[in-house]
């Protein structure tokens, strides 16, 4: 369950997109659709949320978003390169104006010294713009990492140009 303050932000994100006349798409791995679910929990969100991709496996990232398998092999699924490619793929495969992507290690296992539990990469891309890729290392358990990821995705969406 997401903290109330994150749930309360969803209408604000939607209103910011409505004011611009924009639609959005999500491409989610470690959040498993939580960003899209949070946004679509708000009645009337269908005028903003164009679609969401849950691409948990590497194959899904390649098949649904067009992320090159060679890119995943070279950098790993949890990387700036893959987050950027996921956002770009979500725009290519949708009618959205902005796409946000998330890929990370939510835990409790799966972390390494180079990619610890809590490491999450985000991509955000507006049509005609340059992709922004940022990372955060979040403390806490799986739920905390996923909740913090939704919050950062909302920040990126609202700041998109």
C-alpha positions in Angstrom: 0.0 0.0 0.0 1.2 3.5 -0.9 1.5 6.2 1.7 -1.5 8.7 1.6 0.8 11.6 0.6 1.8 9.7 -2.6 -1.8 8.8 -3.4 -2.8 12.4 -2.9 -0.2 13.5 -5.6 -1.9 11.5 -8.4 -4.7 14.1 -9.0 -2.0 16.8 -9.1 0.0 15.0 -11.7 -3.1 14.4 -13.8 -4.2 18.1 -13.5 -0.7 19.2 -14.6 -1.1 17.1 -17.8 -4.6 18.2 -18.4 -3.5 21.8 -18.2 -1.0 21.1 -21.0 -3.4 18.9 -23.0 -0.9 16.1 -22.8 -1.2 12.3 -22.4 1.3 10.1 -20.6 2.6 6.5 -20.8 4.5 4.4 -18.2 7.1 1.7 -18.8 7.5 -0.1 -15.5 9.7 -2.9 -14.3 10.4 -3.0 -10.6 7.2 -1.1 -9.8 5.1 -3.7 -11.7 2.5 -1.1 -12.9 2.2 0.7 -9.6 2.7 4.1 -11.2 -0.1 3.6 -13.7 -2.3 2.0 -11.1 -1.9 5.0 -8.8 -2.7 7.4 -11.5 -5.7 5.4 -12.7 -7.1 5.1 -9.2 -8.3 8.6 -9.8 -11.7 8.8 -11.6 -11.4 10.5 -15.0 -7.7 9.7 -15.4 -8.4 8.1 -18.9 -8.1 11.5 -20.5 -4.4 11.7 -19.4 -3.1 8.1 -19.0 -2.8 6.8 -22.5 -1.3 3.4 -21.6 1.1 1.6 -19.3 3.6 -1.2 -20.1 4.7 -3.6 -17.4 7.9 -5.0 -18.7 9.2 -7.0 -15.7 11.4 -9.4 -17.8 14.2 -8.5 -20.1 12.2 -10.2 -22.9 9.2 -7.9 -22.3 11.5 -4.9 -22.4 12.7 -6.0 -25.8 9.4 -7.3 -27.2 7.1 -4.5 -26.0 9.3 -1.5 -25.9 12.0 -2.3 -28.5 14.9 -2.1 -26.0 17.7 -3.9 -27.8 18.7 -7.1 -26.1 22.4 -6.1 -26.7 21.8 -3.0 -24.7 20.5 -5.0 -21.8 23.4 -7.5 -22.1 26.0 -4.7 -22.2 24.6 -2.5 -19.3 22.1 -4.7 -17.4 18.4 -4.1 -17.0 19.1 -1.7 -14.1 21.0 1.1 -15.9 20.6 4.6 -17.3 20.8 3.2 -20.8 17.9 0.8 -20.4 15.8 3.3 -18.5 16.3 5.8 -21.3 15.5 3.1 -24.0 12.4 2.1 -22.0 11.1 5.7 -22.0 11.8 6.1 -25.7 10.1 2.8 -26.5 7.0 3.7 -24.5 6.7 6.9 -26.6 7.3 5.1 -29.9 4.7 2.4 -29.0 2.0 4.9 -27.7 0.2 8.1 -28.5 1.5 9.8 -25.4 3.3 13.1 -25.2 5.5 12.1 -22.3 6.7 8.7 -21.0 8.3 7.8 -17.7 10.2 4.5 -17.1 11.5 2.8 -14.1 13.8 -0.2 -13.6 15.5 -1.2 -10.4 16.3 -3.6 -7.6 13.4 -3.4 -5.2 14.7 -6.3 -3.1 15.0 -7.9 -0.7 17.3 -10.0 -2.9 18.9 -9.4 -6.3 21.4 -6.7 -5.3 25.1 -6.6 -6.0 27.9 -4.4 -4.9 27.6 -2.4 -8.2 23.7 -2.4 -8.2 22.6 -2.6 -4.6 19.0 -3.2 -3.4 17.2 0.1 -3.6 18.9 1.2 -6.8 16.3 2.5 -9.2 16.9 4.1 -12.6 14.2 6.4 -14.1 13.8 7.7 -17.7 11.6 10.5 -18.7 11.0 11.7 -22.3 8.7 14.2 -23.9 8.1 14.1 -27.6 10.7 16.2 -29.4 12.9 16.4 -26.2 15.9 14.7 -24.8 15.6 11.8 -22.5 16.4 12.3 -18.9 17.8 9.4 -16.9 18.3 9.7 -13.2 19.0 7.2 -10.4 18.3 7.0 -6.7 19.2 4.5 -4.0 16.2 4.2 -1.7 16.4 2.8 1.8 13.9 0.4 3.2 12.1 -2.7 2.2 10.5 -3.6 -1.1 7.4 -1.6 -0.4 9.3 1.4 0.6 11.5 1.3 -2.6 8.5 0.9 -4.8 6.6 3.7 -3.1 9.6 6.0 -3.3 9.9 5.1 -7.0 6.3 6.2 -7.7 7.0 9.5 -6.0 10.1 10.2 -8.1 8.2 9.2 -11.3 5.5 11.7 -10.4 8.3 14.4 -9.9 9.7 13.6 -13.3 6.3 13.7 -15.0 5.4 17.1 -13.5 8.8 18.6 -14.4 8.7 17.3 -18.0 8.8 19.8 -20.8 
